[in-house]
Amino acid sequence: MAKTSHFQFWGLSASLTTVDDDGHDDAVTYLHDTVSAMTAAASRFDPASEINAVNASPTPVALSPLLGDVYRWARYAYLITDGACDPTVLDSLERAGYRDDFDHLPLFGDVEAGAAPSPGLSRVSFDEETNTLTKPTGLTLDFGATAKALTCDIIARHVGATTGVLVEIGGDISAGGEPPVDGWVIGVAETTSIRGDEPTITFAHGGVATSSRRVRRWNTTVGTAHHIIDPRTGLPSASDVATVSVSAVDCVTANAFATACVAWGEDVSYAIAQAGWSARIVKEDGETMFVGGWPEDNR
């Protein structure tokens, strides 16, 4: 019988469901170990994290095996989205007021002047043999989006070797192993407020990710801001796309395209279809588009 456990970390809700009761506790232990390791490697909100040390270093840095893998997946996400999913937007995020863990942001944060296009990952070099990263002084990296999706994929692959599993962290979902007979049925929410009447989809393997301008929003002295930066401007995206859900081969891929579509607008939808994935795109005016075989809403 399937068993589900619920968690809260990184300021997000999370869950792990296994097809079989047996091994569920071991899967939960692995989840906690993986989240802890990823926090130590890639969380910009942990002062002692490896990524903060990398960002502060004026010289090339040899990355740990885990952060090296995070970098490789972030580079992959950057390349498949033509730079829309860009880990060099940290300076822009902080200028927009996102300088602390979301739960600790001030009621009205200051916005710094001087927004500019993001540097782009092409300015970073990486030695595959030594895991050494070299970047210009002042360029900072934020692997948060990729790290969250990758955490789901890592857990799903590991636990999936022994039982069917579904892992969800803050709207990012990864499935591993043998799914239930009728597949995994998930609701697709446009915000973190779950009403219970969200449209559902059924899938067996791979990943699903949702990106939205309607969550992780904060007040600033000049208005409301959100966390999805358009690398072309260095400002929170002003596209006409509010929320995007993508289904792909894994959660990292789904997250990359979902982020790209919100950042650059619905024109990115052709890239999703061209790559063979599917998506549900909700525009600011409420119009909903379905790409690449994503089923129409069943609510």
N, C-alpha and C positions, 0 to 999 in steps of 0.2 A: 504494500500500500504506500502511496506517495506520502512524503512528509515534508513540511515546510517550516523553516525557521526564519525569523525576522530580526533585523539588526538596524543600527543607526551608527554611521560613521561618516567622516568628511562632511558633516552637516547634511547628509542625505539618508533617505530610507533605503534599505537593501533587503534582499531575501535570497534564500537558497532552497530549492526544492529538489529532492531526489525521488526517483521512481520507486526505489525500494527503501524500506526502513533500515535494513542492514547497511551499515557503512555511513549512515547519515551523520552520526556524531563525528566520525573521522573527517567527513567532508566539511563540517562546520569548523573543526580545528584547523584544517588546511586553509579555509577561507580566512580565518583570523590571522594565521601566520602570513598569508600572502598579502593581506591588507597592511599588516604591520611592516612587512618588508618594503612594500611599495611606498608607504608613508615616509619611511626613513630614507628612501632613495629619491623620491620625486615630488614630495609635497613642499611647495614654496611657503606654506604656513607653519611648517616645523622649522624653527630656527636652526636646529642641528642637522637638517636634512642634507643629503649629498648634493642635491641640485642647488641649494643656497650656497654651498661651498664652491661649486663650479661657477656660479654666477659672480661670486666675489673674487675669483682667482684671476690675476692678470697674466697668468702663464698657462700653457697647455695642461690639461688634466687627464689622467688615466681614470676612466670610469669603471665602476664596479660592473660585474657581469649583468646584473639586473638593469642598472641605469643605461648600460650600453644597449641592451635590448630595447628599452624604452625609446632611446634615441633612434634606433633603426626603424622602429614602427612609426615614430613621429615623422621621420624623414619620408617613409613610405606614404603616410597620410598627406604630407605636403606635396609630394610628387603627383599622386593620383588626382589631386584636386587643383593642380596648377597653382599651388601656393595659397589657396583660400583657407586651408586648415594649417595655420602658420604658428609654430611654437615661439616665434620671435616677437609676439605681440604683448609680452609682459609689460614693457614700458608703457604701452598704450593703455593697458588695463589699469595700471596704477595711476596714470594721469587722469583716467576717467573716474577714479575714486575707489577702485577695487584693490585696496592695499592690505586687507586683513581677511581672516576667515569670514565667510559671508555672515555667519551668525553674530559676528562682533563688529560689523560695520556701523559707523555712527548714523544717527537719524538723518543728518544732512552732511554729506561728505563734500570736501572741496574738490573742484576740478582744476587741474593745472593747465595752463595755456601751452601752446606749442605742439599740438597734434601733428603728426607726420606719418607718412607711409611706413609700415614696418620694414626692418632691414632685410628680412627674408633669410631663409635657411641656406641659401647659396653662399652666404658670407661665413658660414661655419664649415670647417673641415674636420674629417673624422678618419683616423687611421684604424682600419678594420683589424689589423694584426695585433696592435697594442691597446685597442679600445681607447685611444687618446683623442680627446676633443680639443680643437683649437678655435677660438673665436676672437673677434676684435674686442678691445677694451670698451666696456660700456654696454655691449650687447648682452641682453639677458634672455634666458629661456624659461618657458613655462610649458611643461609636458602634461599638465593636469588632465586635459580632455583625453588625450591618448592613453595616459596612465590608467584612468578610470575604466575605459573600454578594454584595455589590455588586461587589467586585473580580472575582469569577467571572463575573458578568453582563457587566461592561464588556469583559472579555477575550473572552468568547464572542461578543458582538455584533460587536466589531471584527474578530476573526479569521474569524468566520462569514461575513463579506462576501466572502471569497475561497475558503474551504474549510470542510468540516464539522469541528467542533471540540468536544471535551469537556474542560472545565476542572474540576479538583477541588482544593479547599483544605480540609483538616481536616474532611471529611465534607460540605462544601457543594459542590454540583455544578451546573454550568450548561452547556447544549448550545446551539450556534449553527450556522448554516449548514445545508447538506444532510447529513443523517446517513448512516451506512452503510446498505446495502440492507436489512439485517435490524434496523436500529436500534442504539442504544447499549445494551449489556448491562452492568449494574453490580451489584456485590454490596452488600448492605445490612448493615453491621456495627453492632453495639450498643456496641462499645468500640473503642479504637484498636488492640487486638490482633487482627490478621487471621489467622484460622485457615485460610481457603480453602474452608470449607463453608457460608458465609453464603448466605441466600436471595438470589435475584437478581430484578431487574425489567428490562424492556426499555422504553425510551422514545426519542422522536425529537427533541423540542424542549422548551424550558423549563428548569425547575430542580428539583432534589431536595436537601433538606437534612435533616440528622439532629441532634437535640439530645438530650443524655443527662445524667442525674445520675451516670452511672457513669464519666465521664471528667472531667478537670480537677477532681479532688478533692484536698484537701490536709489534712494533720493540723493540729489546733490544740490548745491546752492544755485545751479542753473537749470534744474529739471531732473527728470528721471533718466537713469542710464541702465544698460544691461551688459551682460558679460560676453556677447559675441561681437568681436571686433572685426571690422572690414580692414584687412591688411593694406588695402589701397589707400585708405584715408587715415588709419590709426584711430578711428572713432567707432563707437558702437554702431553696428550696422543699421542703416536707414532703408534697407530694402523693403519691398512690399510683402515679404514672406514672414509670417509670424512663427509657424511651427512646422517642422519637417520630421517625419519618421521614415527610416530607410531599413530595408531588409537586405542583407548581403552575406557573403561567405563567412564572415566573422564580425565581431562587434567593432573592432578597430576600423575596418573598412566602412561599416555602416555609419559609425560616428563621424568619420572623415567627411563623407558625402552629405550627411545631415547638417554638419556645421557649415560646410561650403555653401549649401543651398540657402541657409539663413543669411550667411554673410553676403552673398552676391546676388541673391534673388532667384526667382524661378527659372531663369535662363540656364542655370546649372542642371536643371532636371534632365536635359538631353544627355548629359554626361553620365547620369545615373542609369538611364535606360541603355545607353551605348555600352556601358560596362556590364550589363546583364543583370542589374539589381532592380529593385522595385521601391516605390516611395509613395507616401501620402503627404501632400503639401497643402498647408492651410495658409491662405493669404490674410493680410490684415483686414480686408473687407469681409472675411468669412468664407470666401469662395474656396472650395476644396478640390484639389486636383489629384488624380491617381496616375502613377507612372509605372510602366513596366510590369503590369499584371497585378499590382496591389489591388485587393478586392474593394469594391465600393462599401461605404459604411453600412453596417447591419443594425444600427441602433434604431 
